[in-house]
Amino acid sequence: MRIYKQKNILERNINYSNAYGRNLLQEAIVSCENTIAVDLVNKGIDINHQDKKEMSPLDFAKQIKDMEMINILTDKKSKF
């Protein structure tokens, strides 16, 4: 999550996506960086963003069976 630590990217565009179309939240989830993922959610990152394979952050959390992130993302979605 080297890119997350580059504060200027977050200040310019929290919804930055890489060459695969993944945003920082998706990268945090697949890296098992839940503290960073929660911080990004709280900062307002797009939790519905889909990468080039149409995978959302919730899809990644389900794929790796991360119940904490699944609960956080579904709770956040239910508040909209």
PyMOL Python script that loads the backbone (N, CA, C, O; Angstrom):
from pymol import cmd

cmd.read_pdbstr("""\
ATOM      1  N   MET A   1       0.829  -1.189   0.000  1.00  0.00           N
ATOM      2  CA  MET A   1       0.000   0.000   0.000  1.00  0.00           C
ATOM      3  C   MET A   1       0.870   1.248   0.000  1.00  0.00           C
ATOM      4  O   MET A   1       0.535   2.275   0.591  1.00  0.00           O
ATOM      5  N   ARG A   2       1.987   1.122  -0.678  1.00  0.00           N
ATOM      6  CA  ARG A   2       2.912   2.247  -0.790  1.00  0.00           C
ATOM      7  C   ARG A   2       2.202   3.495  -1.309  1.00  0.00           C
ATOM      8  O   ARG A   2       2.467   4.598  -0.831  1.00  0.00           O
ATOM      9  N   ILE A   3       1.316   3.335  -2.267  1.00  0.00           N
ATOM     10  CA  ILE A   3       0.638   4.484  -2.863  1.00  0.00           C
ATOM     11  C   ILE A   3      -0.274   5.191  -1.867  1.00  0.00           C
ATOM     12  O   ILE A   3      -0.435   6.410  -1.932  1.00  0.00           O
ATOM     13  N   TYR A   4      -0.870   4.441  -0.951  1.00  0.00           N
ATOM     14  CA  TYR A   4      -1.748   5.031   0.056  1.00  0.00           C
ATOM     15  C   TYR A   4      -0.974   6.002   0.929  1.00  0.00           C
ATOM     16  O   TYR A   4      -1.502   7.028   1.359  1.00  0.00           O
ATOM     17  N   LYS A   5       0.267   5.672   1.181  1.00  0.00           N
ATOM     18  CA  LYS A   5       1.085   6.500   2.057  1.00  0.00           C
ATOM     19  C   LYS A   5       1.502   7.803   1.384  1.00  0.00           C
ATOM     20  O   LYS A   5       1.998   8.710   2.053  1.00  0.00           O
ATOM     21  N   GLN A   6       1.310   7.907   0.091  1.00  0.00           N
ATOM     22  CA  GLN A   6       1.611   9.145  -0.615  1.00  0.00           C
ATOM     23  C   GLN A   6       0.411  10.069  -0.478  1.00  0.00           C
ATOM     24  O   GLN A   6      -0.501  10.057  -1.305  1.00  0.00           O
ATOM     25  N   LYS A   7       0.427  10.859   0.569  1.00  0.00           N
ATOM     26  CA  LYS A   7      -0.715  11.683   0.956  1.00  0.00           C
ATOM     27  C   LYS A   7      -1.235  12.554  -0.179  1.00  0.00           C
ATOM     28  O   LYS A   7      -2.441  12.776  -0.284  1.00  0.00           O
ATOM     29  N   ASN A   8      -0.345  13.047  -1.026  1.00  0.00           N
ATOM     30  CA  ASN A   8      -0.795  13.939  -2.087  1.00  0.00           C
ATOM     31  C   ASN A   8      -1.770  13.256  -3.046  1.00  0.00           C
ATOM     32  O   ASN A   8      -2.627  13.928  -3.620  1.00  0.00           O
ATOM     33  N   ILE A   9      -1.662  11.946  -3.233  1.00  0.00           N
ATOM     34  CA  ILE A   9      -2.614  11.241  -4.101  1.00  0.00           C
ATOM     35  C   ILE A   9      -4.000  11.265  -3.473  1.00  0.00           C
ATOM     36  O   ILE A   9      -4.995  11.492  -4.163  1.00  0.00           O
ATOM     37  N   LEU A  10      -4.067  11.033  -2.167  1.00  0.00           N
ATOM     38  CA  LEU A  10      -5.361  11.059  -1.490  1.00  0.00           C
ATOM     39  C   LEU A  10      -5.977  12.441  -1.539  1.00  0.00           C
ATOM     40  O   LEU A  10      -7.192  12.573  -1.683  1.00  0.00           O
ATOM     41  N   GLU A  11      -5.159  13.469  -1.420  1.00  0.00           N
ATOM     42  CA  GLU A  11      -5.679  14.831  -1.449  1.00  0.00           C
ATOM     43  C   GLU A  11      -6.171  15.209  -2.842  1.00  0.00           C
ATOM     44  O   GLU A  11      -7.121  15.981  -2.974  1.00  0.00           O
ATOM     45  N   ARG A  12      -5.542  14.679  -3.873  1.00  0.00           N
ATOM     46  CA  ARG A  12      -5.942  15.007  -5.242  1.00  0.00           C
ATOM     47  C   ARG A  12      -7.117  14.172  -5.724  1.00  0.00           C
ATOM     48  O   ARG A  12      -8.055  14.702  -6.320  1.00  0.00           O
ATOM     49  N   ASN A  13      -7.071  12.869  -5.470  1.00  0.00           N
ATOM     50  CA  ASN A  13      -8.111  11.993  -5.999  1.00  0.00           C
ATOM     51  C   ASN A  13      -8.161  10.694  -5.204  1.00  0.00           C
ATOM     52  O   ASN A  13      -7.409   9.759  -5.480  1.00  0.00           O
ATOM     53  N   ILE A  14      -9.043  10.639  -4.225  1.00  0.00           N
ATOM     54  CA  ILE A  14      -9.153   9.440  -3.390  1.00  0.00           C
ATOM     55  C   ILE A  14      -9.585   8.232  -4.220  1.00  0.00           C
ATOM     56  O   ILE A  14      -9.324   7.094  -3.832  1.00  0.00           O
ATOM     57  N   ASN A  15     -10.236   8.464  -5.344  1.00  0.00           N
ATOM     58  CA  ASN A  15     -10.718   7.369  -6.182  1.00  0.00           C
ATOM     59  C   ASN A  15      -9.748   7.021  -7.313  1.00  0.00           C
ATOM     60  O   ASN A  15     -10.154   6.478  -8.340  1.00  0.00           O
ATOM     61  N   TYR A  16      -8.477   7.334  -7.120  1.00  0.00           N
ATOM     62  CA  TYR A  16      -7.425   6.955  -8.069  1.00  0.00           C
ATOM     63  C   TYR A  16      -7.531   5.458  -8.362  1.00  0.00           C
ATOM     64  O   TYR A  16      -7.796   4.666  -7.458  1.00  0.00           O
ATOM     65  N   SER A  17      -7.325   5.072  -9.619  1.00  0.00           N
ATOM     66  CA  SER A  17      -7.292   3.640  -9.946  1.00  0.00           C
ATOM     67  C   SER A  17      -6.035   3.337 -10.749  1.00  0.00           C
ATOM     68  O   SER A  17      -5.525   4.185 -11.481  1.00  0.00           O
ATOM     69  N   ASN A  18      -5.546   2.109 -10.596  1.00  0.00           N
ATOM     70  CA  ASN A  18      -4.306   1.701 -11.250  1.00  0.00           C
ATOM     71  C   ASN A  18      -4.577   1.141 -12.647  1.00  0.00           C
ATOM     72  O   ASN A  18      -5.687   1.264 -13.165  1.00  0.00           O
ATOM     73  N   ALA A  19      -3.574   0.535 -13.243  1.00  0.00           N
ATOM     74  CA  ALA A  19      -3.684   0.015 -14.613  1.00  0.00           C
ATOM     75  C   ALA A  19      -4.736  -1.081 -14.745  1.00  0.00           C
ATOM     76  O   ALA A  19      -5.247  -1.316 -15.840  1.00  0.00           O
ATOM     77  N   TYR A  20      -5.066  -1.754 -13.644  1.00  0.00           N
ATOM     78  CA  TYR A  20      -6.090  -2.801 -13.660  1.00  0.00           C
ATOM     79  C   TYR A  20      -7.477  -2.246 -13.339  1.00  0.00           C
ATOM     80  O   TYR A  20      -8.462  -2.984 -13.299  1.00  0.00           O
ATOM     81  N   GLY A  21      -7.534  -0.948 -13.115  1.00  0.00           N
ATOM     82  CA  GLY A  21      -8.804  -0.320 -12.788  1.00  0.00           C
ATOM     83  C   GLY A  21      -9.168  -0.424 -11.318  1.00  0.00           C
ATOM     84  O   GLY A  21     -10.270  -0.040 -10.928  1.00  0.00           O
ATOM     85  N   ARG A  22      -8.270  -0.932 -10.503  1.00  0.00           N
ATOM     86  CA  ARG A  22      -8.551  -1.075  -9.071  1.00  0.00           C
ATOM     87  C   ARG A  22      -8.300   0.239  -8.343  1.00  0.00           C
ATOM     88  O   ARG A  22      -7.310   0.928  -8.589  1.00  0.00           O
ATOM     89  N   ASN A  23      -9.225   0.571  -7.436  1.00  0.00           N
ATOM     90  CA  ASN A  23      -8.987   1.749  -6.616  1.00  0.00           C
ATOM     91  C   ASN A  23      -8.240   1.345  -5.349  1.00  0.00           C
ATOM     92  O   ASN A  23      -7.967   0.165  -5.129  1.00  0.00           O
ATOM     93  N   LEU A  24      -7.915   2.320  -4.528  1.00  0.00           N
ATOM     94  CA  LEU A  24      -7.124   2.058  -3.328  1.00  0.00           C
ATOM     95  C   LEU A  24      -7.835   1.127  -2.359  1.00  0.00           C
ATOM     96  O   LEU A  24      -7.186   0.348  -1.661  1.00  0.00           O
ATOM     97  N   LEU A  25      -9.155   1.198  -2.309  1.00  0.00           N
ATOM     98  CA  LEU A  25      -9.909   0.316  -1.415  1.00  0.00           C
ATOM     99  C   LEU A  25      -9.758  -1.142  -1.847  1.00  0.00           C
ATOM    100  O   LEU A  25      -9.537  -2.021  -1.013  1.00  0.00           O
ATOM    101  N   GLN A  26      -9.876  -1.391  -3.122  1.00  0.00           N
ATOM    102  CA  GLN A  26      -9.714  -2.759  -3.625  1.00  0.00           C
ATOM    103  C   GLN A  26      -8.309  -3.278  -3.330  1.00  0.00           C
ATOM    104  O   GLN A  26      -8.144  -4.432  -2.935  1.00  0.00           O
ATOM    105  N   GLU A  27      -7.310  -2.441  -3.518  1.00  0.00           N
ATOM    106  CA  GLU A  27      -5.933  -2.850  -3.235  1.00  0.00           C
ATOM    107  C   GLU A  27      -5.737  -3.118  -1.747  1.00  0.00           C
ATOM    108  O   GLU A  27      -5.049  -4.068  -1.374  1.00  0.00           O
ATOM    109  N   ALA A  28      -6.333  -2.293  -0.897  1.00  0.00           N
ATOM    110  CA  ALA A  28      -6.222  -2.507   0.552  1.00  0.00           C
ATOM    111  C   ALA A  28      -6.872  -3.825   0.946  1.00  0.00           C
ATOM    112  O   ALA A  28      -6.332  -4.562   1.770  1.00  0.00           O
ATOM    113  N   ILE A  29      -8.021  -4.125   0.367  1.00  0.00           N
ATOM    114  CA  ILE A  29      -8.731  -5.361   0.705  1.00  0.00           C
ATOM    115  C   ILE A  29      -7.926  -6.587   0.286  1.00  0.00           C
ATOM    116  O   ILE A  29      -7.764  -7.513   1.081  1.00  0.00           O
ATOM    117  N   VAL A  30      -7.421  -6.612  -0.939  1.00  0.00           N
ATOM    118  CA  VAL A  30      -6.664  -7.787  -1.384  1.00  0.00           C
ATOM    119  C   VAL A  30      -5.326  -7.907  -0.664  1.00  0.00           C
ATOM    120  O   VAL A  30      -4.732  -8.985  -0.638  1.00  0.00           O
ATOM    121  N   SER A  31      -4.847  -6.811  -0.080  1.00  0.00           N
ATOM    122  CA  SER A  31      -3.605  -6.832   0.697  1.00  0.00           C
ATOM    123  C   SER A  31      -3.859  -7.096   2.177  1.00  0.00           C
ATOM    124  O   SER A  31      -2.929  -7.086   2.983  1.00  0.00           O
ATOM    125  N   CYS A  32      -5.127  -7.332   2.533  1.00  0.00           N
ATOM    126  CA  CYS A  32      -5.521  -7.571   3.932  1.00  0.00           C
ATOM    127  C   CYS A  32      -5.126  -6.411   4.838  1.00  0.00           C
ATOM    128  O   CYS A  32      -4.741  -6.617   5.989  1.00  0.00           O
ATOM    129  N   GLU A  33      -5.220  -5.207   4.321  1.00  0.00           N
ATOM    130  CA  GLU A  33      -4.923  -3.990   5.074  1.00  0.00           C
ATOM    131  C   GLU A  33      -6.246  -3.360   5.515  1.00  0.00           C
ATOM    132  O   GLU A  33      -6.641  -2.307   5.015  1.00  0.00           O
ATOM    133  N   ASN A  34      -6.921  -4.018   6.456  1.00  0.00           N
ATOM    134  CA  ASN A  34      -8.249  -3.570   6.858  1.00  0.00           C
ATOM    135  C   ASN A  34      -8.251  -2.198   7.516  1.00  0.00           C
ATOM    136  O   ASN A  34      -9.210  -1.443   7.355  1.00  0.00           O
ATOM    137  N   THR A  35      -7.202  -1.860   8.250  1.00  0.00           N
ATOM    138  CA  THR A  35      -7.136  -0.539   8.873  1.00  0.00           C
ATOM    139  C   THR A  35      -7.132   0.539   7.801  1.00  0.00           C
ATOM    140  O   THR A  35      -7.832   1.544   7.925  1.00  0.00           O
ATOM    141  N   ILE A  36      -6.353   0.336   6.760  1.00  0.00           N
ATOM    142  CA  ILE A  36      -6.310   1.284   5.647  1.00  0.00           C
ATOM    143  C   ILE A  36      -7.646   1.294   4.922  1.00  0.00           C
ATOM    144  O   ILE A  36      -8.143   2.363   4.566  1.00  0.00           O
ATOM    145  N   ALA A  37      -8.232   0.132   4.698  1.00  0.00           N
ATOM    146  CA  ALA A  37      -9.520   0.046   4.004  1.00  0.00           C
ATOM    147  C   ALA A  37     -10.598   0.816   4.756  1.00  0.00           C
ATOM    148  O   ALA A  37     -11.369   1.558   4.147  1.00  0.00           O
ATOM    149  N   VAL A  38     -10.658   0.646   6.063  1.00  0.00           N
ATOM    150  CA  VAL A  38     -11.658   1.358   6.871  1.00  0.00           C
ATOM    151  C   VAL A  38     -11.418   2.860   6.793  1.00  0.00           C
ATOM    152  O   VAL A  38     -12.369   3.635   6.690  1.00  0.00           O
ATOM    153  N   ASP A  39     -10.163   3.275   6.840  1.00  0.00           N
ATOM    154  CA  ASP A  39      -9.829   4.696   6.733  1.00  0.00           C
ATOM    155  C   ASP A  39     -10.303   5.253   5.393  1.00  0.00           C
ATOM    156  O   ASP A  39     -10.864   6.348   5.340  1.00  0.00           O
ATOM    157  N   LEU A  40     -10.083   4.514   4.321  1.00  0.00           N
ATOM    158  CA  LEU A  40     -10.528   4.956   2.995  1.00  0.00           C
ATOM    159  C   LEU A  40     -12.047   5.058   2.920  1.00  0.00           C
ATOM    160  O   LEU A  40     -12.576   6.011   2.348  1.00  0.00           O
ATOM    161  N   VAL A  41     -12.747   4.094   3.488  1.00  0.00           N
ATOM    162  CA  VAL A  41     -14.216   4.132   3.509  1.00  0.00           C
ATOM    163  C   VAL A  41     -14.682   5.371   4.264  1.00  0.00           C
ATOM    164  O   VAL A  41     -15.591   6.071   3.818  1.00  0.00           O
ATOM    165  N   ASN A  42     -14.061   5.637   5.399  1.00  0.00           N
ATOM    166  CA  ASN A  42     -14.436   6.806   6.199  1.00  0.00           C
ATOM    167  C   ASN A  42     -14.118   8.116   5.503  1.00  0.00           C
ATOM    168  O   ASN A  42     -14.763   9.130   5.769  1.00  0.00           O
ATOM    169  N   LYS A  43     -13.129   8.109   4.611  1.00  0.00           N
ATOM    170  CA  LYS A  43     -12.765   9.311   3.858  1.00  0.00           C
ATOM    171  C   LYS A  43     -13.655   9.504   2.629  1.00  0.00           C
ATOM    172  O   LYS A  43     -13.557  10.525   1.947  1.00  0.00           O
ATOM    173  N   GLY A  44     -14.520   8.532   2.346  1.00  0.00           N
ATOM    174  CA  GLY A  44     -15.479   8.699   1.260  1.00  0.00           C
ATOM    175  C   GLY A  44     -15.099   8.071  -0.068  1.00  0.00           C
ATOM    176  O   GLY A  44     -15.625   8.473  -1.106  1.00  0.00           O
ATOM    177  N   ILE A  45     -14.203   7.098  -0.066  1.00  0.00           N
ATOM    178  CA  ILE A  45     -13.850   6.423  -1.320  1.00  0.00           C
ATOM    179  C   ILE A  45     -15.091   5.740  -1.904  1.00  0.00           C
ATOM    180  O   ILE A  45     -15.999   5.355  -1.167  1.00  0.00           O
ATOM    181  N   ASP A  46     -15.120   5.595  -3.210  1.00  0.00           N
ATOM    182  CA  ASP A  46     -16.246   4.953  -3.894  1.00  0.00           C
ATOM    183  C   ASP A  46     -16.241   3.456  -3.588  1.00  0.00           C
ATOM    184  O   ASP A  46     -15.408   2.713  -4.107  1.00  0.00           O
ATOM    185  N   ILE A  47     -17.176   3.018  -2.741  1.00  0.00           N
ATOM    186  CA  ILE A  47     -17.223   1.605  -2.352  1.00  0.00           C
ATOM    187  C   ILE A  47     -17.877   0.733  -3.421  1.00  0.00           C
ATOM    188  O   ILE A  47     -17.871  -0.493  -3.310  1.00  0.00           O
ATOM    189  N   ASN A  48     -18.436   1.353  -4.448  1.00  0.00           N
ATOM    190  CA  ASN A  48     -19.074   0.605  -5.535  1.00  0.00           C
ATOM    191  C   ASN A  48     -18.206   0.544  -6.794  1.00  0.00           C
ATOM    192  O   ASN A  48     -18.635   0.015  -7.820  1.00  0.00           O
ATOM    193  N   HIS A  49     -16.996   1.081  -6.717  1.00  0.00           N
ATOM    194  CA  HIS A  49     -16.090   1.108  -7.869  1.00  0.00           C
ATOM    195  C   HIS A  49     -15.845  -0.312  -8.386  1.00  0.00           C
ATOM    196  O   HIS A  49     -15.666  -1.248  -7.607  1.00  0.00           O
ATOM    197  N   GLN A  50     -15.839  -0.453  -9.706  1.00  0.00           N
ATOM    198  CA  GLN A  50     -15.540  -1.749 -10.316  1.00  0.00           C
ATOM    199  C   GLN A  50     -14.262  -1.637 -11.139  1.00  0.00           C
ATOM    200  O   GLN A  50     -14.041  -0.649 -11.839  1.00  0.00           O
ATOM    201  N   ASP A  51     -13.426  -2.667 -11.042  1.00  0.00           N
ATOM    202  CA  ASP A  51     -12.195  -2.677 -11.824  1.00  0.00           C
ATOM    203  C   ASP A  51     -12.498  -3.128 -13.254  1.00  0.00           C
ATOM    204  O   ASP A  51     -13.662  -3.251 -13.636  1.00  0.00           O
ATOM    205  N   LYS A  52     -11.464  -3.369 -14.029  1.00  0.00           N
ATOM    206  CA  LYS A  52     -11.648  -3.757 -15.435  1.00  0.00           C
ATOM    207  C   LYS A  52     -12.353  -5.097 -15.600  1.00  0.00           C
ATOM    208  O   LYS A  52     -12.910  -5.375 -16.663  1.00  0.00           O
ATOM    209  N   LYS A  53     -12.337  -5.929 -14.563  1.00  0.00           N
ATOM    210  CA  LYS A  53     -13.043  -7.214 -14.604  1.00  0.00           C
ATOM    211  C   LYS A  53     -14.404  -7.122 -13.911  1.00  0.00           C
ATOM    212  O   LYS A  53     -15.036  -8.135 -13.612  1.00  0.00           O
ATOM    213  N   GLU A  54     -14.838  -5.893 -13.665  1.00  0.00           N
ATOM    214  CA  GLU A  54     -16.131  -5.604 -13.034  1.00  0.00           C
ATOM    215  C   GLU A  54     -16.237  -6.157 -11.612  1.00  0.00           C
ATOM    216  O   GLU A  54     -17.317  -6.553 -11.173  1.00  0.00           O
ATOM    217  N   MET A  55     -15.110  -6.182 -10.897  1.00  0.00           N
ATOM    218  CA  MET A  55     -15.075  -6.626  -9.506  1.00  0.00           C
ATOM    219  C   MET A  55     -15.130  -5.401  -8.599  1.00  0.00           C
ATOM    220  O   MET A  55     -14.366  -4.451  -8.776  1.00  0.00           O
ATOM    221  N   SER A  56     -16.028  -5.430  -7.638  1.00  0.00           N
ATOM    222  CA  SER A  56     -16.161  -4.339  -6.672  1.00  0.00           C
ATOM    223  C   SER A  56     -15.351  -4.666  -5.416  1.00  0.00           C
ATOM    224  O   SER A  56     -14.901  -5.800  -5.253  1.00  0.00           O
ATOM    225  N   PRO A  57     -15.162  -3.689  -4.529  1.00  0.00           N
ATOM    226  CA  PRO A  57     -14.500  -3.993  -3.260  1.00  0.00           C
ATOM    227  C   PRO A  57     -15.203  -5.123  -2.499  1.00  0.00           C
ATOM    228  O   PRO A  57     -14.540  -5.972  -1.903  1.00  0.00           O
ATOM    229  N   LEU A  58     -16.521  -5.137  -2.515  1.00  0.00           N
ATOM    230  CA  LEU A  58     -17.264  -6.200  -1.839  1.00  0.00           C
ATOM    231  C   LEU A  58     -16.973  -7.561  -2.476  1.00  0.00           C
ATOM    232  O   LEU A  58     -16.845  -8.561  -1.770  1.00  0.00           O
ATOM    233  N   ASP A  59     -16.868  -7.602  -3.795  1.00  0.00           N
ATOM    234  CA  ASP A  59     -16.523  -8.854  -4.481  1.00  0.00           C
ATOM    235  C   ASP A  59     -15.164  -9.378  -4.015  1.00  0.00           C
ATOM    236  O   ASP A  59     -15.002 -10.575  -3.778  1.00  0.00           O
ATOM    237  N   PHE A  60     -14.188  -8.473  -3.886  1.00  0.00           N
ATOM    238  CA  PHE A  60     -12.861  -8.885  -3.414  1.00  0.00           C
ATOM    239  C   PHE A  60     -12.925  -9.399  -1.985  1.00  0.00           C
ATOM    240  O   PHE A  60     -12.305 -10.412  -1.662  1.00  0.00           O
ATOM    241  N   ALA A  61     -13.672  -8.707  -1.124  1.00  0.00           N
ATOM    242  CA  ALA A  61     -13.801  -9.140   0.273  1.00  0.00           C
ATOM    243  C   ALA A  61     -14.442 -10.525   0.350  1.00  0.00           C
ATOM    244  O   ALA A  61     -14.028 -11.364   1.149  1.00  0.00           O
ATOM    245  N   LYS A  62     -15.451 -10.755  -0.484  1.00  0.00           N
ATOM    246  CA  LYS A  62     -16.095 -12.071  -0.507  1.00  0.00           C
ATOM    247  C   LYS A  62     -15.140 -13.143  -1.030  1.00  0.00           C
ATOM    248  O   LYS A  62     -15.116 -14.265  -0.526  1.00  0.00           O
ATOM    249  N   GLN A  63     -14.359 -12.785  -2.038  1.00  0.00           N
ATOM    250  CA  GLN A  63     -13.430 -13.737  -2.641  1.00  0.00           C
ATOM    251  C   GLN A  63     -12.391 -14.238  -1.629  1.00  0.00           C
ATOM    252  O   GLN A  63     -12.018 -15.411  -1.643  1.00  0.00           O
ATOM    253  N   ILE A  64     -11.933 -13.342  -0.756  1.00  0.00           N
ATOM    254  CA  ILE A  64     -10.934 -13.763   0.233  1.00  0.00           C
ATOM    255  C   ILE A  64     -11.570 -14.101   1.583  1.00  0.00           C
ATOM    256  O   ILE A  64     -10.872 -14.362   2.563  1.00  0.00           O
ATOM    257  N   LYS A  65     -12.908 -14.090   1.616  1.00  0.00           N
ATOM    258  CA  LYS A  65     -13.672 -14.467   2.814  1.00  0.00           C
ATOM    259  C   LYS A  65     -13.316 -13.607   4.030  1.00  0.00           C
ATOM    260  O   LYS A  65     -13.137 -14.116   5.136  1.00  0.00           O
ATOM    261  N   ASP A  66     -13.218 -12.293   3.800  1.00  0.00           N
ATOM    262  CA  ASP A  66     -12.902 -11.342   4.864  1.00  0.00           C
ATOM    263  C   ASP A  66     -14.213 -10.808   5.444  1.00  0.00           C
ATOM    264  O   ASP A  66     -14.755  -9.808   4.974  1.00  0.00           O
ATOM    265  N   MET A  67     -14.703 -11.489   6.465  1.00  0.00           N
ATOM    266  CA  MET A  67     -16.009 -11.148   7.039  1.00  0.00           C
ATOM    267  C   MET A  67     -16.040  -9.735   7.614  1.00  0.00           C
ATOM    268  O   MET A  67     -17.073  -9.068   7.550  1.00  0.00           O
ATOM    269  N   GLU A  68     -14.932  -9.272   8.171  1.00  0.00           N
ATOM    270  CA  GLU A  68     -14.896  -7.909   8.709  1.00  0.00           C
ATOM    271  C   GLU A  68     -15.185  -6.893   7.606  1.00  0.00           C
ATOM    272  O   GLU A  68     -16.019  -6.005   7.782  1.00  0.00           O
ATOM    273  N   MET A  69     -14.497  -7.021   6.465  1.00  0.00           N
ATOM    274  CA  MET A  69     -14.706  -6.075   5.370  1.00  0.00           C
ATOM    275  C   MET A  69     -16.065  -6.267   4.720  1.00  0.00           C
ATOM    276  O   MET A  69     -16.690  -5.290   4.306  1.00  0.00           O
ATOM    277  N   ILE A  70     -16.529  -7.483   4.621  1.00  0.00           N
ATOM    278  CA  ILE A  70     -17.868  -7.724   4.069  1.00  0.00           C
ATOM    279  C   ILE A  70     -18.901  -6.978   4.906  1.00  0.00           C
ATOM    280  O   ILE A  70     -19.778  -6.308   4.361  1.00  0.00           O
ATOM    281  N   ASN A  71     -18.800  -7.093   6.222  1.00  0.00           N
ATOM    282  CA  ASN A  71     -19.746  -6.412   7.110  1.00  0.00           C
ATOM    283  C   ASN A  71     -19.632  -4.901   7.013  1.00  0.00           C
ATOM    284  O   ASN A  71     -20.649  -4.209   7.000  1.00  0.00           O
ATOM    285  N   ILE A  72     -18.421  -4.377   6.945  1.00  0.00           N
ATOM    286  CA  ILE A  72     -18.221  -2.931   6.841  1.00  0.00           C
ATOM    287  C   ILE A  72     -18.825  -2.405   5.544  1.00  0.00           C
ATOM    288  O   ILE A  72     -19.532  -1.397   5.548  1.00  0.00           O
ATOM    289  N   LEU A  73     -18.547  -3.084   4.439  1.00  0.00           N
ATOM    290  CA  LEU A  73     -19.030  -2.617   3.138  1.00  0.00           C
ATOM    291  C   LEU A  73     -20.542  -2.752   3.003  1.00  0.00           C
ATOM    292  O   LEU A  73     -21.188  -1.857   2.459  1.00  0.00           O
ATOM    293  N   THR A  74     -21.119  -3.843   3.482  1.00  0.00           N
ATOM    294  CA  THR A  74     -22.577  -3.994   3.378  1.00  0.00           C
ATOM    295  C   THR A  74     -23.283  -3.017   4.304  1.00  0.00           C
ATOM    296  O   THR A  74     -24.353  -2.510   3.967  1.00  0.00           O
ATOM    297  N   ASP A  75     -22.697  -2.745   5.472  1.00  0.00           N
ATOM    298  CA  ASP A  75     -23.279  -1.759   6.384  1.00  0.00           C
ATOM    299  C   ASP A  75     -23.248  -0.373   5.756  1.00  0.00           C
ATOM    300  O   ASP A  75     -24.224   0.372   5.846  1.00  0.00           O
ATOM    301  N   LYS A  76     -22.141  -0.025   5.125  1.00  0.00           N
ATOM    302  CA  LYS A  76     -22.005   1.283   4.479  1.00  0.00           C
ATOM    303  C   LYS A  76     -22.999   1.409   3.327  1.00  0.00           C
ATOM    304  O   LYS A  76     -23.610   2.462   3.151  1.00  0.00           O
ATOM    305  N   LYS A  77     -23.164   0.343   2.540  1.00  0.00           N
ATOM    306  CA  LYS A  77     -24.117   0.381   1.422  1.00  0.00           C
ATOM    307  C   LYS A  77     -25.547   0.552   1.915  1.00  0.00           C
ATOM    308  O   LYS A  77     -26.345   1.236   1.274  1.00  0.00           O
ATOM    309  N   SER A  78     -25.874  -0.058   3.039  1.00  0.00           N
ATOM    310  CA  SER A  78     -27.249   0.013   3.543  1.00  0.00           C
ATOM    311  C   SER A  78     -27.597   1.407   4.050  1.00  0.00           C
ATOM    312  O   SER A  78     -28.774   1.725   4.215  1.00  0.00           O
ATOM    313  N   LYS A  79     -26.598   2.237   4.299  1.00  0.00           N
ATOM    314  CA  LYS A  79     -26.847   3.594   4.792  1.00  0.00           C
ATOM    315  C   LYS A  79     -27.127   4.572   3.662  1.00  0.00           C
ATOM    316  O   LYS A  79     -27.445   5.733   3.918  1.00  0.00           O
ATOM    317  N   PHE A  80     -27.014   4.119   2.408  1.00  0.00           N
ATOM    318  CA  PHE A  80     -27.269   5.006   1.268  1.00  0.00           C
ATOM    319  C   PHE A  80     -28.674   4.872   0.776  1.00  0.00           C
ATOM    320  O   PHE A  80     -29.061   5.546  -0.179  1.00  0.00           O
TER     321      PHE A  80
END
""", "prot")
cmd.dss("prot")
cmd.show_as("cartoon", "prot")
cmd.util.cbc("prot")
cmd.orient("prot")
